[in-house]
Amino acid sequence: MKKKIEVFEETLDRKLTAAEMYANRPRKWLLYTLIVLIIVVLVGWSAHDIKFTGLTATGTEVAKGVVHGVFHPDTALMFGTSDTDVPYLLLQTIAIAVLGTLIGAILAIPFAFLASFNIMPKPVAYVVRILILMIRTIPSIVWALMWIRVTGPGAACGVITQSVCSIGMISKMYITAIEDLDTHILESLDAMGCTPFQKIRYGILPQLTADFTSTIIYRFDMNLRDATVLGLVGAGGIGAPLIFAMSSYRWNEVGAILLGLIVLVLIIEWISAKIRVKLARG
């Protein structure tokens, strides 16, 4: 018996090889088989209700027109200075995304604190979370169609729509950051006799600033793309001129607008990546 124990201890002390580790791996073939079967059933069920009827009669011509427009853009529209040219429309799109993101980020702060279990009683937190979920459930295009009846077509509708949509997503990210707060720091500051303002200034803000800033940048990237889509229903931005140009088969104008959007997104993506790296490094 003693010899068996010694052999067992030697086995524990000895470093296992890769082959031995693979041979001793947990057997989960039944779980993996079940997962594969579920995926196959879901794919089959989804494919059954999707009927692909092929390309439309003008589909190939439209695709060729878009490609031709990208390589032969309307330079007058692309570099003009009037309120119907690409630079002005891109600036309007950026303005809608910036205002919508900032307003949503500010309004999301009280929602996030009210919905955090480590700050508010659970009944209150649950009610606020349900409200946030309801806001997130409605797509941005539906919000735009509702608000356009209130404000009329234009950039104001886009700003309000993006502000409301941003509240739902940003609040969710804020809640995660707030619930991960290190409460020991607050307890230490409380023991030192710090005022509530000092606890917020030195205990809460340093922990939340990086997460909140990263969330706002991420949401701004989303809003910049959404602003183009919202323009299709009259909520300002560059989306409306794009759909008008496509409907009229003015492919040179379509190419100019698409190139402007591509350049804008690449620049914003590069800037946001630099900021995220800066935040990650502290």
N, C-alpha and C positions, 0 to 999 in steps of 0.2 A: 504494500500500500504506500509506504514511504517512497519507494522507488518511482511509483506512478506519479506521485505528487511532484517529485523532483523533475521528472520528464515534462510534466505539464508546465512547471515554472520555467523550465528552459525554453519551452515552446513560446511562452509569453514574452520572455526576454529577447528571443531571437527575432530579428527583423524579417518579416514575411516578404517573399518575392512577389513580383507583379502577378505571376501565374497563380501563386497560392492565394493572393488577395482576390483574384478574379474567381477562383474555384470556390472561395468561401463567401462570395457575395450573397446578399439576401435574394431568395427566389421569389420574384414577383411576376412570373410569367402570366399568372391568372389575371392580375390587375392590368398588365399591359395588353393582354388579349381583349379584355373587356373594353378598354379605352379605344383600341383600334376598331372594334365592332361598333361602338357608339359613333365614332367619326365616320365610318363607312355608311352607317344608317343615315346620319345627318346629311352627308354629301348626296347620297342617293335621293333622299326625300326632297332636298333643296333643288337638285337638278331636274326632278320630275315636274316641278311647277314652273320651270324657266324654259320658255320656248324660244330658241334662237332661229329666227326666220331669214337670217342673212342680211346683207347690206341693202340699203334702199337704192332706188334707181339713180339718185344724185349723190349718193354717199361717196363714191370714188372721186367725183368731180369736186366735192366740197373739201375732201382731204387734200387733193392736189392744190386747190386754191389756197388753203391755209399755209401749206408748205411754200408755195410760190410767194405768198405775201410776206412770210417771215424772211425769205432771202431777198425780197424786193420791196422793202417797206416804203411807205409814203414819208419821205424825209421832211417835207413841209409840215406834216402833222406831228412828226416825231420831235422836231426841234423848234416848233412855233411857240409863240408867247401869248396867244389869245386864250380865253377861258374854255375853248373847245379843243385845244391841242393837248398832246400827251403830257408834257411837263406839268401843266396846271392840274390836269385830272389826277395825276399821280400824287401831287401835293395834297389835293383834296382827299384822296384815299388815305394818305398817311395821317392827315388831320383827323379824319373820322376814327381811324384805329387808335390814335394816341388819346383822344378825348374819351372814347368809349372805354379804353383800357383803364385810364386813370380814374374815371368816375366809378367804374365797376370795382376797381381795387380798393378805393376808399370806402364805398358802401359795403363791401364784403367784410370789412374789419369787425363791425359790431355783430354781423351775422355769425362770423366765425367764433367770436368769444362767447356768444349766447348759445352756440351749438356744441361747445366743448364740454365733455363730461367731467373734466378735471377742474372746471371753473364754475359751471352752473349745475343746479339740480337736474337729475335725469329727465323728469317730465318736461321741463322747459327746453332742455337740449333736444329731446326727441321732437317736440313741436317745431322748433326752428329748423331741424334737419329735414323734416317733411316739407317745409316751405322751400328750402333750398333745392330739394329733390324735384319739387314741382316746377321750379324755375328751369332746372337743367333738362327736364323732360321735353319741354317745348323747343323744337328746332328754331334756329335763328331766322330762317326764312319765314316761318309762321309768325314770329314776333314782329318781323318787319311788315308783313301784310296787315297785322293788327294796328301797329303804330302809325302806318301810313295813312290810316283813316283819321287819325288824331292830328298829326302834324302836317299832313300833305306830303307830296313827293319832295325829296331834297336831302341834303346832308344831315339835317336835324334828325330825321327819322333814322338814319344810319347810326348816329351817335347814341340815341336813346336805345335802339335795339341792341347795339354792342355793349352798352353799359349794363342792361338787364341780363343779357346772356353771360357776361363776364362775372356777374355776382355769383351765379350758380357754380361755375367751374373754380373760380378763385377761392370762394368760401370753402370748398371741399379741401383744397390744398392748404389753405390757412389752418383749418381745423387739425389736420395731421401735424403741422408744425407746432401748434399750440399744445396739443396733447403730448408731444415729445419734450416739453419743457423740463429742464432740470429744476425741480422744486426745492432741492437742497440749497441752491443759491438764494432763493427767496427766503428760506428759513434762516439762513445765515444773516442776510440783510435785516430781517425782522428782529433777530437777536441783537443786532448792533443798534437798533432803535431808528432805522431809516424810515422816512416818510413814504407813503404810497407812491408819490411822484418819483422819489429816489429809487424805489424798488422797480418801478417800470423802466426808469432811465438806465439803471445799472444791472438789473437782473433779468428783465424780459426783452427789451429791445435788442441787446447784443445777441441774444439767442435767435431772435426771429428775423432780424434784418436781412440776412443772407437768403434764407428760405423765401421770405416774402418777395424780395427783389427778383430772385430766379423765377418765381411763379408769375410775376408781372411781365417779365420779358417773354416767357413762354406764351402767355396769353396774348401779348401784343403780336407775336408771330402769327398766331391763329387769327386774330382780328384783322390783320392786314390782308390775309387771304380771303376771309369772310366778307370784307368790305367790297371786294370785287363782285362776289356772288350777290350781295345785297343790292348792288347797283342794278342788277337785272330786273328787280321789282320796283325800281325808282327810288331807292334809298341813298342816292348820291354815289359819288366815286366814279371809277372808270368802267364799271360793269355795264351801264346803260349804253354808252357809245360803242362798246365792244359788240353787244348783241345787235344794235342797230346796223353796224357795219357788216356783220355776218348775215343779217337778214337781207341786206341790199347787195350781197355778193361783192362788196368792196374789199377785196382781199389785201390790197396794199395797206389800207387803213387797219385792217385786222392784224397784219404783220407788225405794223408800227406799235400798236397797243400792246400786243403780246411781247414784243422785244422790250418795251418799257417796263412791263410787269416783271419779266425775267430779270432784268438788270436791277430793279428795285428790290426784289426778293433776295437776290444774291448779296447785295450790299447790306441789307438788314440782317441776313443770316450771319454774315461775317462779323458784323458789329456785335450782335447778340452772343455769338460764340466767344468773342474776346471778353465780353463782360462776364459770362458764365465761368470762364477759366479764372478770371480775376477773383470772383466770389469764392470759387472752390479753393483757391490758394490762400484765401483770407487777406 
